[in-house]
Amino acid sequence: MKSCAPVFKGSNVSRAIRLWRGNEEHCRVVGTFADGRVVRLVASPFHSTADNFVALVVLDPGHGGQDSGAMCGAIYEKDLTFDIAQRVDRLLQAQGLATLMTRVGDSYVSLADRAAVTNRARDCIFVSIHFNEGKKVVAGVETYYAEHQAAPAPRLVSWIPFFQGPAAESPTLASQSLARFIQEAMVARTKAPDRGTKAEQFFVIANVGVPAVLVEAGFLSNKDDIAKLESNDYREQMAAAISEGILRYRDVLKDQQLPLAVTGAGTE
């Protein structure tokens, strides 16, 4: 069996992904891909993409750094999204799925960089985690997909902020399915009001060429949602629900023998 470096410290996510892709037939990922952070590769049998379909889950904790997102007193959206993402990361790895986090700790990562990192990966899905706010008294969870997704742009162009690539001719069915599975799991596990799945052209899900969703896991403008989110157990249930939706999507792909997604040229 080909041996893998037990620890690889990459200068950036792209380099880490390239190393993993060069060893994917013989190695599996343990730990988390992260920008400029440690990526662990261990020698272990690794099935082909045709058997796994979802080789990598990109987890995108919304906001970070100077971008706090929604706020309620001392509670910041950026902290909650990272907390939930870390929990999902742990749960997915326990199920043998490789993960990539778009940010580490309280750091700022642009929307363009989040999309570009995802478009450099292969056979992946993208899940962005956020929390809502509103002027009216509303509560609940909802999951978004992009009705039109851009094909991955050439490597240099994909880093340009606000670049809009050619849109798909029809809604991305894979993203809709992923959104539905995650939404159903969140409602079932947390008993939160079901606000459904919706189409919206948010940058990070519209500008990636893989199945992608954006989860709104509660309202920071609602005192009842805030009270629940302050509970460690509730946040664990939310993370378990997101993980469950992802795993259900993977299992359905296996059962139906469907390809994950068709990515455009120029991503290599």
Secondary structure, DSSP 8 states (H G I E B T S, - for coil): -----S-EE-SSHHHHHHHHHHHTTTEEEESEE-TTSEEEEEE-----HHHHS--EEEEEE--BTTB--SEETTEEHHHHHHHHHHHHHHHHHHTT-EEEES--SS----HHHHHHHHHHSSSEEEEEEEEE--SS----EEEEE-SS-B----TTGGGSTT----B-SS--HHHHHHHHHHHHHHHHHH---EEEEEE---HHHHS-SS-EEEEEEEETT-HHHHHHHT-HHHHHHHHHHHHHHHHHHHHHHHHHT--S----TT--
